[in-house]
Amino acid sequence: MSKIKLSKEFIRSTVKLALNEDLYPSGDITSGLIKNNKIITVKLLSNQNAVIGGLLFAKQAFALIDNKIKFRIKKKDGSKVKKGSLIALIKGNAKNILIAERVALNFLS
């Protein structure tokens, strides 16, 4: 099976378009509920048996919102996982994680 290598610029521009579509014109309403700058760690878990894909797109979504968010990949694209498997750890500002998570999850769906 051949592997297609996507450029960093393609991933960045694709994610940028998705974020613009998601956040325009009214921004992220739910993140407005968070009033502090709390740093959190989120576990990204598989909600079913799956094949992982889109991790670099998801990682880029967080980086474009806040380049201080750490996205540590625990599984590789193309790997098979069972329900409940740890896919990635995300650490950073809670509000900014919430802003990016919807788009990131869309790339992983």
N, C-alpha and C positions, 0 to 999 in steps of 0.2 A: 504494500500500500504506500503510495507517495504521500508525503507531507507537504502541505502548503505553508510557506513561511510568510506571515503578514508583517509588514514594516511597522516600526514604532509609530511613524507618522500617520499611517493608515488607521491604526488602533486609536491614536489620540484624536484624530479628526472625526472619526466615527462616534466616539464617546462624547466628544464636544457637541456634536449635533444632537445626540440623544439627550444630553443634559439641558441644552437650550430648549428643546421641545418640551421636556418635562417641567422645567422651571419657569418658562415664559407663559403668560405675562405676570402671574401673581406669585411666583416663587414657591417655596415649600411651606405650606400652611402649618403642617404638624411640627416642624422644627421650631416654630415660633413659640411653642409651649414650653420649650426648655430655656430657662432663664440664666443658667450658670455656665461656667466654662469647665464643667466636670470632665475629667479624662476617664474613659471607660475602655474595657476590653470586651470584645464581642466574639463569640464562637460562631462561625458559619458552619452549620451542620446540614447534611443531606436529609431531606424529609422523605426520601424514598430511595430504593435501589436505583442507581443511575450510572451513566457515563459522564464524567466531568468534561465541561467545555466552557470556554469564555472567561477563564481566570484572568488573563491579561487585560481584557476589556473591563472587567469588574475592578481590578486593581487601579486601572487608569481613571475610573469614575471617582474613586476616593482621592486620588492624587490631584485631579483637576479642581476638586472642591477645596481640599486642604492638603498641601504637600507635606504636612507634618504627620498625617495619618499613616500608620504602619500597617501594611497588608502582608502578612506572612503566609505564603501558600504552603499547605500541608499535603496536598495531593496534586498530581500532574494532570494537565489536560489529556483526555483520552483514557484515563484510568477508571476502572469500574469500582464503584463504592456501594456499600450497603447502607440502608436507612440508619441515620444517626451518626454517620462517619463525619469526622472533623475535616472540613475542606480548607479552611483558612482561619487565621486569627487576625482581628482588626482592632487596633488600639489607637485612640485619639480623642479629640473633642467630640462629646456626645452629640451636640447639635449638628456639627458638620458630617458626622457619620450618618445621621438620620437624613440629611439632605441628599447624600449620595447613594444611600442603600437601595432605593427603589430602582434606579437606573442600573446599578450594579447587578441586582438580582434579575432584572430583565435579561441581561446578557448571559447570565448563568442558567436561565430557565430552558 
